Amino acid sequence: MERPRLLIVDDEPSVRESLRMILKERYELRMAASGEAALEILSGESVDVVLLDILMPGMDGLETLERIALVKPAPPVIMLTATKTVKTAVNAMKLGAFDYITKPFDIDELQLQLDRAVQSAALLHEVEALRHEVGRRYSFENIVGGSPKMQEVLRTVGMVAPLKTTVLITGESGTGKEVIAKAIHFNSPRSCQPLITLNCSAIPDNLLESELFGHERGAFTDAYAKKLGQFEHADQGTIFLDEIGEMNPATQAKILRVLEQGTFTRVGGAHAVQVDVRVIAATNRDLHQGMRDGTFRSDLYYRLNVVAIHLPPLRERPEDLAPLIRHFLGLKSRELGVPEKSFSSEALDRLMSYRWPGNVRELENVIERALVLSQGSTMTPADLPQYVANGNGEPRPTQQPAIRGEKRLSEAVDQFEQELIRNALVEADYNQTRAAELLGTTRRILKYKMDKLGIIAADKTVD
């Protein structure tokens, strides 16, 4: 197993030698007699932990610490200090030091601190690797869309991603608005900073302001402690406000203030909070109609609509269907841990002729369902949902077969309920609570019906 790399920075040769003798068995050591020498080492190689003396001639420990913090990724730094300079060590903690050890140091305490720092460094490396992998997933070449309309979308994304410009993404439910928002973030200079995603339609109006901007202790009943809002969590990064058309006008005014001034006030607070956040918003609503009927502020619309990106529905880019089917077959096979399968030519014809009112999300769910329920290596029309397998591109009316005696009344009723529920789920972005509201029922009854009718809620965003 590879030993962690430890950089020891101290101007006293006796201290460096003592630490070398104690730690040489467990660590791959680098030695530096000054802050300048330490920075030169760090410019040429990475280390897992730094042991840094505070009192050194020339560049002292605090200045060296500030310079190390500029290294990417910056290793955790443990300060070495004499008892009389503990106050200085505490100041170092405020500057970002991982911890400090007083001289003469206890060997067991030193080992414990180093172990903790190594674990912290390993976690940071893992997070960085995961962030890189996520960023790679949302790179432009991994977004499936060779049609002219999608190529135009990707050209716009490529131009706007490096900037802080506010972006408004429009399009029907399921067209991939969140994928585009993530592509913008992960291809921007903010890619190493947080991306906060908030579905404005999933949070009740009376809680949305607190969720966005946080609240002070005692601001309202149950506000027992101060809470930071999502804008503060997104500081230096990006916030994606999905379904912003569902936001009430009072909260819209506060969003406008953040966009114009970069400040907001927590619920129950008296002081402005300053943030640096890029805003990406999305909606499947007609915001022009919202402005006409007074549900959406025109000043916020024009502030959001600096760069507009419209995602076309899947039915308007049929040339993307076959690549998307191939993409989801491979992706879902890996996610589910099942052997990769293929569609028969007849099943593929049914997929290609269906109009996909739920767009890319519906296609993804249908393919996942087929992979889960099919038995062989080749999936046939029988493995597709009935409304897709009908073959005419639209769900077949349920009344005619029953009237002609081709289907029992109970079967026709079940099919009719299936179609209603599926359409409501698509309209509600697969949020079961919203779908139940659209159908005028409760989520519990909706779930019962879905289980009874074999409707699989495969989408990962189902609540």
C-alpha angles and dihedrals in degrees: 000000000000113000119233116257115242125190114204114199116188132130093216112087091204092057092048091050093048091051091046092055092047098045107029094098095055104033141047099235134215120185131207129176095199144024090252092055091048092054090049090055092048091051090062104036142013125247131193099222138010125211104201129187115220101209109060132139116253110006104025127211097267094053090045089050091054091050092048089053088065092060113101113250093018114212120229112266125213112197122222112213142165116242092254092059098050089116089059089050090054088053087052089056088056088053091056107274113154093224142312138245124206123226127271084044128207109239095218092049090048092051091049093051092048092049090052092048092049090051090049091050091049090052091049091051090049092050090048091050091049091048089051091050092049090047090051090051090056096043114126095252090058095055108096111227124111096161118111091248093053092044088056089051091051092048089055091046090051092053097045100039097080092052133072091236117141112245131203115201117197132183144109122297112285098020093119105262093151091050090055092047090053091047090054092050099043092048093051133085086257094063092111091052127076124292108203117194120197126179103211093196093056096061122070115245093246091057101037097082092052091047092052101039106017127229141250124244110278094016089130141344111307092018092126095155141019113275127199115225128227092262090061091046088052094051110141088009139065135286119204112204105197119197092011088166087075093059118111118245094247092059090042088062091056091049088053090054091053091050094048102037107015090234139104139167124238117240105275091011130125102198130073118244117216119216138170105216133153112221124214115179131188137188141170090203129097100251092187088062088046090055091049094051094041099246095111126046114239093211091056091046093055091045092051095042096070089120117012122200118188118197112210118226117256092251089064094055105043091159088072094057099083095047090047092051090052091046095051093044090059096039096048093044089057094044094048095040093233129133113270112261136192136219122245115243090254092052090046090052090054091050091048094049097048114098097222103219088183090053122204094346091056091048090051092051094047091052092048090049092050092049091050098046103034119098106199134050092257118061117216133193087271088067092057126084110270094244089058096039092056086089100218097094096249134070107272116245109258098212102069100059090049093048091049091050093247093119135031117249093245091053092049091049091050091050091047090052090048091054093047093049094045092050091048091050091051091048090049095048088248092298101144094202092055092043090054090051091051090052093046095242139099128273090242092056091044091053090049090052092047091052092046094049095042095243107163115212093210097159112108093221095062109124 
